Amino acid sequence: MGVDAAILPSSSLGLLQWEPAAAESNRHVQFVDSFSSSMLKTSKIKVDDKLLELISADSLRVNRFGLYVTVAAIVFILILCTTSLWFIDDESRKLEASAQTAVNQSIARQFEERTLALAHSLDAPAKRFYQTEDCEVFAVVFALHPALREVVLAQPDGSVRAACRGHLYSEMTPRAVGTSIADQRATQDAIAFSIMSEHPVFSEPYVRQHRMTTYADLVIPISTGESVIASLSLTRLLRDLVGEANLHTAYRLDILVDGSSFPPSLYAPIPEGSVSVETQLSPLPYNVSFITTNTAPKTLLVDSTPAKTIIVLALGLLFTLTLLLRYQIRQMRSETELRARVAIQKTFNDSITDGLLVVGLTSRVLFSNTAFDKLFGYKEESPVGLSVREAIGISVDVVDPQRFHEGKVVELEYTARRRDGTEFDCHISVTPLKPIQGRTKSMGWLVAVRDVTEQRRARLALATEHERTVMMIESMNAAVSVVHLEENNNELLYANALYCKYWGQSVEGHVRIRDLFNQASAVGHTAEIHDKKNGRWLSVTRSVLPWPGKGASEMLAVTDITDRKEVENLMQVQAKAAESASHLITMGEMASSLAHELNQPLAAVQNYASATLTMMQKGRTSEDRVAEALTKIINQTQRAAYIIRRIRSFAKAKGGEANITTVTVDKIVAATMELALIQAKRFGMKIKVCVLCPGHELVCDAVMIEQVLLNLLKNAMEASQETDSETVEFTVTATDTQTIFEVADHGCGMPVEPDKVFTPFFTTKVTGMGIGLNICRSVVESHRGRIVISENAGGGTIFRVLLPNSTFAPAETAQQSGDSGTATDSNSQ
């Protein structure tokens, strides 16, 4: 524990935790008070009443009432300000809407007066125009009403009979004489309604030739069915009325037909939230109206004096309350930080596993943490106020006190005594407290006590274990060495006695063995190498391990296996001799059957020769009959020669290189059955052959596979002798990757575990040698295949030989398997 980290927290907490003990000893109280006063007077640390309250209190609830009141006042002012501004805005909207309504009504009233005046002034001229078709009758009307654009006389079929145009400039294209107005729906509807009512009627607004000017027609009916149509520019008339009303430029006027702006593409949509007032345009149809909209941006906060006053007052109050809130938050944070610091200091002192003591200059204990009380067995009483000798049984005086004032840390090992009298080993570290500013002498010491009993036990156990490990490695029958790998300097880190005996303390032996290991074919971490220098066989185990203080290192364990290799070679020689013996035994067993097989062709030859000789003696021969007899004799001798050749090939299959060829399963089965049937006759058995893949080819040594299949068929027939079964099933199937030869019998079954029958020299037969199935498995594995044994559902055993179709072992492996594959002695199932 550092000196700086332990001075202030330990001293402060020590003083506070000493207070309960002060009630028991006035002498201790006076001592601690004098110590505390001297520290406070000579240092810049200020301990106020609030800090003492926080340190001494178990839990302190921060008073947040003032904070809540301040926040509530801010929220209330915001709500009040928002409500007031909304009320002022609402009243302003109402006043503006009232003003716009008055203006709209004035415009509508003037519009109605002017349109009715126009209709009245056109009544008489229209009748004269119907009679004379003279446009001069409208001269006064055009002069008094600038919005009037043209007057036409329309016949009942909709054609224009006469047309007059105003003298002022008009943007509209006039209706020419002879043209038709039948396609103008608004005008046609007005004509029909005026004829039906026999009164002048205004049409709905419309536009001509896709222009943006809006027009309306005044239709005056004539008794003959014809009509006088006066075209009125609503755009010009409303513009004149707006100018006379002195509407502000921020107001916008739109004509509405069925509630929609007309024409639709003339103006942009009315902004949402704008103050708009709609008014009916009479005497136009009931669905025609106009609307005025105030499009000027709102200037409520700038133009409204009450709003300005409310905003200024609200900002002032918010600023004042914000400052108050900030002060309260900082005060609450300060209190929380003080509580957190005290809690952290208490947690540190309680969580430290070492016992801590703060000792004054008089060797009296001023503070002890929880770990010290537990370590020495202080439960109800406290060591505060006791001397160091009484507290832990050791005095600081045993060490030169002058060393403490020099700022040095003193450490020592000691046997301490607990309150119950038990002793334990401890490590004591005495650190002088920093002197208060302005002084050179320390105000006391911080004593850290640690129980090292378990550490000493562990250290002793570790040393004992190390000795055992070294003794075990030294007594191993292997040369063990460890070399550093990371810097490629081949530094020898460790070597046992056996390594030193062979190669001394040099790293050259390790390097040479490593090079031989890298050249060998390792299986995992182990390889067998031949040291040609001394002619010895060595088993080397290599592993990489982290060496303390060095990093990655390489360990080699070298065992001399020369004697074992010699024994293995001797066993291989004996195994080959056993294979030869087994082969000879099998040939002997086949001798009687072979004699029977050869007897048939030899007897036939004798019969054919005797018959021919008899016929020749009697003079009954002819060239054809002699040729026929000689042909039969030749066939029988060829048959006998073939049987002898097959036996010789079987006998000579021992040794030599494997003859790997591509062969069909039909050929393998036929060759196997020629010899198997000889055994079947001897045992009185039948072999049921089923080839499900005729013509299928595989790459193998055909003679070796035939020996395996013959051995399995012979074992199956021998196992069937103990039961009533007389049939052995021989089945051949194939897939895309492998060929399966299956031999199934209904014999006595497998008396032991399947894997045990492949053990060399294991047999349950009286005359067997126990190497037949072991040889079979070696041959199959040399072909990268395997033998699977399973129980037959109807009783007995099933042997399956699984061979890959087109892969084979390397030549060396095949040769070794071929050398051991000639024995045919079979194991018991």
Secondary structure, DSSP 4 states (H G I P E B T S, - for coil): --HHHHHHHHHHHHHHHHHHHHTT-HHHHHHHHHHHHHHHHHSS----HHHHHHHH-S------HHHHHHHHHHHHHHHHHHHHHHHHHHHHHHHHHHHHHHHHHHHHHHHHHHHHHHHHHTHHHHHHHHHH--GGGGHHHHHH-TTEEEEEEE-TTSBEEEEEE-SS--SSPPPPTT-B-TT-HHHHHHHHHHHHHTS-EEPPPB-STT-S--EEEEEEE-TTS-EEEEEEEHHHHHHHHHHHHT--TTEEEEEEETTEEESTTSSPPPPTT-EEEEEE-TTS-TTEEEEEEE-SPP-HHHH-HHHHHHHHHHHHHHHHHHHHHHHHHHHHHHHHHHHHHHHHHHHHHHH-SSEEEEE-TTSBEEEE-HHHHHHHT-SSS--TTSBHHHHHS--GGGS-HHHHHTT--EEEEEEEE-TTS-EEEEEEEEEEPPPPTT--S---EEEEEEE-HHHHHHHHHHHHHHHHHHHHHHHSSSEEEEEE-TTS---EEEE-HHHHHHHTT-SHHHHHHHHHHHHS--BTTEEEEEETTTTEEEEEEEEEEEETTTEEEEEEEEEE-HHHHHHHHHHHHHHHHHHHHHHHHHHHHHHHHHHHHHHHHHHHHHHHHHHHHHHHHHT---HHHHHHHHHHHHHHHHHHHHHHHHHHHHHTTSSS---EEEEEHHHHHHHHHHHHHHHHHHHT-EEEEEESSTT-EEEEEHHHHHHHHHHHHHHHHHHHTTSS--EEEEEEEE-SSEEEEEEE--SS--SS-GGGGGSTT--SSSS--S-HHHHHHHHHHHTT-EEEEEE-TTSSEEEEEEEESS----HHHHHHHHHT----PPPP-
